[in-house]
Amino acid sequence: MRVAIAGAGAVGRSIAAELLENGHEVLLVDKNPGSISVERVPMAEWLLADACEITSLDEAALQRCHVVIAATGDDKVNLVVSLLAKTEYGVPRVVARVNNPRNEWLFNESWGVDVAVSTPRLMSALVEEAVSVGDLVRLMRFSQGNANLVELTLAADAELVGTRVGDVSWPVDTALVTIIREGRVLVPGKDDTLEGGDELLFVAAQEREEELEDLLSAGGGAQ
């Protein structure tokens, strides 16, 4: 998979290094000569250019990219890059970094953003997740389809403990994607049994979150 990252600062370089380790092809784009540090991520392609300029994106061959990540420290730049990537080059997946939480409402499909990542929101969500059991925590928002990535830790006394995944009548527009159990990541099958302390990750429509939380609470259960 070919990935272009706008912004070669610490965030962009870290993302690039991890993607390269996973076998992906990565291009880092930045207009600041001081950010072009080829020796830090030697396996990546590098381009000294303004990612907000069409000519630069043509040079980057953005139409060949499967994913574009707008990872600069400027929300205005990230929005422009996202919009150009989606509308001018038809990039299938656009991920954008939100620096100022007050701008988060802008990062949606109208600006070409498929996934908006807000560091303050993620940090607060992780804090909530660390101190709460039985409460639904929103980790990430997906602009397409008004869906969120949400997490809930199943309490030991929840009625669904011991229930097979396939026997649960999950709310519509929700999907159980991962069970994290004792440090292991499990892909849930219909015959897997839910256990107390399981961290359950769902992709769910926002209007279904309350229904999902009720189902997984101490008073909820299989239908």
N, C-alpha and C positions, 0 to 999 in steps of 0.2 A: 504494500500500500504506500502511495506517495502522499506525503504530508508537507504542507507549507506552513511555516510559523512566522508570523509578523511580530517582530520584537525579539531581539537577541540578547536581552538582559538576563539576569539570573533566572527568572521564571522561564523564559523561552529556551534557554540553554538546558535547564533541568528537564523540561519536557522532551526536548530533542534527544538528550542522552538516553532517556528511558525508552523512547520509541525506537531508537537505533538498536538498543539492546534486544528489543523484541522483534528485530528483523525488518523494520520498516525503512523506507527511503525518505529522508528528511531534508528540506530546504529551509534555511534560516535567512530571513530578510530584515535588514535594518538600515536606516539612513544615516546613522551615527557611526563614523569611522572608528570611534573608540569602542564600540560594541562588537566590532568584527574581530572576534578572538578565535581564529581557526584552530589554534592549538588546544583550546578547551574542549571543543567537540570536533575532532579531526575527521570523523567519518561522515559528517554532514556536509551538504552543499551550502555555500555561503553566497549571498548577493547583497552588495552595498547599493541600496536603492530605497526610494520612498514608496512604501506599500500602499499609499493612497493615490498613487499615480498609475493611470492605465498603462502607460508605456513600461513602467517597472513590472507590473503584473504580467504584461505580455512577455517580457524578458524572462520572468519566472515560470512561464508556461503554466499558468494557473489552471488552464482548462484540462491539464493532465493530472491534476491533484484529486485525490479522493476525499481529502479532509483539509480544511484551512483552519488554523488556530490563530485568532487575533489576541496576542498576549502582551501587548505593549502596556505601559503605565499610564496611557492616556485614553480615557473612555471614548472621546470623539474619534480618535484614530481607529480604535477597535470597531466602532460602529461603521465607519466608512469602509474599512477593509471587509467587514462582514457583508455589507450591502453589495459591494463590487464583486466579491467572490461568488455570491449567490446569483445576482441578476445578470452580470456581464459574462461570467465564466461557467455558470451552472454547476458549481461545486456541490456535490451531494450532501456533505456534512460540514457545517460551520460551527465552530466552538469559539466563544468570546469570553474574555476575562472582564469582569466588572470590578473596577477599582473603587469607585465611590458608590456605596449602597443606595444613595439617593437617585442614582441613574439607572437602577436595576429595571425599572418599569419600561425603559426604552429598548432593552435587549430582548426583542421578540422577533417573530417571523416577518414583521413589517420592515425590519432592518436586516433581514437575511440570517438571523441568528437561530440555529437549531438548539443549541445548549448554551446557557449562560452560567458562568461559574463565578460566584461571588465569594471571595476569601472570608470576609467577615461573617457571611451567612453560614459557610461551611464550618468555621471555627465555633460559632455559637451553637450550631446543630450538634457538633461533636461534644461540646460541653453538656448540652441537654441529654444527649445519648448516654453520656458517662454517668449521669446522676439520676436518670429516670428509667424505670422499668414499667412497661405497660402503657407508656405514652407514645403516640406516633410522633416521629421527628422527620421533618422535611429536609432532605439533604441537597437536592438539586432540582431545578425547574427545567423542563423541556418545553420549548416554545411550541413545537409542533404538537397539535392535539391537546394542548392545555394539560399536560401530564407532568407528574413529579416523581422523582425517586425518593421514596420514603422508607424509613426504618422503624421497626418496633421490636423491642426485646420482650419475648413471651415470658410472663410471670410464671413462677413455679406452680401457682394455684389456679392458673387459667384453665377454663373448661376444655380448651382445645388440646391441652397436653395429653399425649397418648393417642391422638387422632391421626389417621392417615391423611396425607395431603389430598389425595384423590377423593376423600369422603367429605371434604369441606366445601360448602357452597359459597365460594368467594363472590364478592360483589362484582357486578358487571364492570367492565372497563378497568379491571385490576389484574395484575399478573405477578405471582410470586416468582422472582427470578433467582434468588440466592438464599441459602440458609448458612449462617456462620455459626459454627458449633465448636467450642473448645479450640479456637484458632484455625479450624479447618473450614474451607469454602466448599459447600455442597451444592450441586445442581439438583434441585428438588424433583423427585419423581413421584408418581401418584401413590406408590407403596411406601414412601418414606414417612416416618412417624415424627410428629412435632414433639419437642422436648422443652421442658422449662429451662429458661436461660438462652434459648435459641434467639439469635438476631436475625430477623426476617426482613429482607429487602424486597420491596414491591415497586413496580411502575404502576401508578394509579392516577386516574383522572381526579382533579382537585375536588370535584363535588362528591367523590366517593370516599374521601379520606375519613370523614366522621363515621360512615358506615363500616369501614374497614377497622377502625379503632374500636368501635363497639363490638364487632365480631370477635376481636382478639382480646378483649378485656376479660376480667375474672367472671363476668356474668354472661359472656357470649359463649357460642359453641357451634358444633356442627349442626347443619340443618337436616 
